[in-house]
Amino acid sequence: MSSSAKITEKLSIPANELVFTACRSSGPGGQNVNKVNTRVTLWFDVVNSPSLSARQKQMIQVNLPTRMNKEGVLRVVSQKYRSQAQNRNTTIERFVSLLHEALKEELPRKEMTVPYSARRRRLENKKHRSLIKHDRSKKISLDD
């Protein structure tokens, strides 16, 4: 593993801030499941991380609340592969992508006025549909 996980151009998390635990994986896998600890869990203490600013910590807590416990520790799990090394790499990749998405700044929405031609076209379409429906409606005849 590299010495740090690169999240954005300006942010990377040092490897010493990531804690890995391994346990037995569930699912198929033969005797390998019963003997080898292949499921890997990555733990990252968001609240006490010196690499993150207060704003970044808040953004992660807001955007990833289901992946964090009450103490502010982020948890990423992988048990896809039968190899602990592959699962470890997968957790790092998922961790990087999760933080990258959580730290994206959303651009403010620009309010725009609807062009006159679009409003006119919409109203013409409504009138047209109204006429079609009106023509389809049952006509009351005076012969009955």
URPE-V615188 format. One record per residue. N is the residue number from 1. RES is the residue in three letters. BURIAL is 1 if it has 16 or more other ideal C-beta (glycine too) atoms within 10 Angstrom, else 0. Layout:
N/RES/BURIAL  N/RES/BURIAL
//
This chain:
1/MET/0  2/SER/0  3/SER/0  4/SER/0  5/ALA/1  6/LYS/0  7/ILE/1  8/THR/0  9/GLU/0  10/LYS/0  11/LEU/1  12/SER/0  13/ILE/1  14/PRO/0  15/ALA/0  16/ASN/0  17/GLU/1  18/LEU/1  19/VAL/0  20/PHE/0  21/THR/0  22/ALA/0  23/CYS/0  24/ARG/0  25/SER/1  26/SER/0  27/GLY/0  28/PRO/0  29/GLY/1  30/GLY/0  31/GLN/0  32/ASN/0  33/VAL/1  34/ASN/0  35/LYS/0  36/VAL/0  37/ASN/0  38/THR/1  39/ARG/1  40/VAL/1  41/THR/1  42/LEU/1  43/TRP/1  44/PHE/1  45/ASP/0  46/VAL/1  47/VAL/0  48/ASN/0  49/SER/1  50/PRO/0  51/SER/1  52/LEU/1  53/SER/0  54/ALA/0  55/ARG/0  56/GLN/1  57/LYS/1  58/GLN/0  59/MET/1  60/ILE/1  61/GLN/0  62/VAL/0  63/ASN/0  64/LEU/1  65/PRO/0  66/THR/0  67/ARG/1  68/MET/1  69/ASN/0  70/LYS/0  71/GLU/0  72/GLY/0  73/VAL/0  74/LEU/1  75/ARG/1  76/VAL/1  77/VAL/1  78/SER/1  79/GLN/1  80/LYS/0  81/TYR/1  82/ARG/1  83/SER/0  84/GLN/1  85/ALA/0  86/GLN/0  87/ASN/1  88/ARG/1  89/ASN/0  90/THR/1  91/THR/1  92/ILE/1  93/GLU/0  94/ARG/0  95/PHE/1  96/VAL/1  97/SER/0  98/LEU/1  99/LEU/1  100/HIS/0  101/GLU/0  102/ALA/1  103/LEU/1  104/LYS/0  105/GLU/0  106/GLU/0  107/LEU/0  108/PRO/0  109/ARG/0  110/LYS/0  111/GLU/0  112/MET/0  113/THR/0  114/VAL/0  115/PRO/0  116/TYR/0  117/SER/0  118/ALA/0  119/ARG/0  120/ARG/0  121/ARG/0  122/ARG/0  123/LEU/0  124/GLU/0  125/ASN/0  126/LYS/0  127/LYS/0  128/HIS/0  129/ARG/0  130/SER/0  131/LEU/0  132/ILE/0  133/LYS/0  134/HIS/0  135/ASP/0  136/ARG/0  137/SER/0  138/LYS/0  139/LYS/0  140/ILE/0  141/SER/0  142/LEU/0  143/ASP/0  144/ASP/0
//
